[in-house]
Amino acid sequence: MKDELGVYYTPSLQHPEVRMYVRDNQGEIEFRLYNPDEPIIWEKHQWVPYQAIEAAAVMFREKNTDRNPLALYDLDIARKLLED
């Protein structure tokens, strides 16, 4: 899907208004979250490369937390959207 902010998918079926935008930055896929209920997320957080998201996931696993940063970021969906 695409709108004025770019190409996106909906990472949570429970919250269809939340969007995960994706872009290709010189061969590296980057993500940026948009939540209309919390516009500061878009304003304060820049594009995040997938490698940084993977590194964060490792840190969360090492701390034995139940949070999984990879849950919102789907590299396969991003690649497919960017192909079209």
C-alpha positions in Angstrom: 0.0 0.0 0.0 1.1 3.5 -0.5 0.1 7.0 0.6 1.6 10.5 0.8 4.2 9.3 3.4 5.3 6.3 1.3 5.0 2.5 1.0 3.6 0.8 4.1 2.0 -2.3 5.6 -0.2 -2.8 8.7 1.9 -4.6 11.3 -1.0 -5.3 13.7 -4.4 -6.5 12.7 -5.7 -5.3 16.0 -4.6 -1.7 15.2 -5.1 -1.2 11.4 -4.5 2.6 11.8 -0.9 1.9 12.8 1.4 1.7 9.8 4.9 0.5 9.2 6.6 2.4 6.4 9.4 0.9 4.4 12.0 2.2 2.0 15.1 1.0 0.2 18.1 3.2 1.1 20.9 2.2 -1.2 20.1 -1.5 -1.0 19.3 -1.5 2.7 15.7 -1.8 3.8 14.6 0.7 6.5 11.5 1.0 8.6 9.6 3.8 10.2 6.5 3.5 12.4 3.4 5.8 12.2 0.7 5.8 14.8 -2.0 8.6 14.3 -2.7 8.4 18.1 1.0 9.2 18.8 2.3 11.4 16.1 5.5 12.1 18.1 6.7 8.6 17.2 6.9 9.7 13.5 8.3 13.1 14.4 11.1 12.0 16.8 12.1 8.6 15.3 13.9 8.4 12.0 14.2 5.6 9.6 15.7 2.5 11.1 17.8 0.0 9.1 16.8 -3.7 9.6 20.3 -4.5 10.9 19.7 -2.2 13.8 16.4 -3.9 14.5 18.1 -7.3 14.5 20.8 -6.0 16.9 18.1 -4.7 19.3 16.4 -8.1 19.2 19.7 -9.8 20.2 20.0 -7.4 23.2 16.4 -8.1 24.3 17.1 -11.9 24.1 20.3 -11.5 26.1 18.3 -9.6 28.9 15.8 -12.5 28.9 12.9 -10.1 28.2 9.7 -11.3 26.6 9.7 -8.3 24.3 10.5 -9.0 20.6 11.3 -6.0 18.5 11.2 -8.1 15.4 7.4 -8.7 15.8 6.5 -5.4 14.1 9.2 -5.5 11.4 8.6 -7.9 8.6 11.5 -8.0 6.2 9.8 -10.3 3.7 6.7 -8.1 3.5 9.0 -5.0 3.1 10.9 -6.7 0.2 7.7 -7.6 -1.5 6.2 -4.2 -1.2 9.3 -2.6 -2.5 9.5 -4.9 -5.5 6.1 -3.7 -6.8 
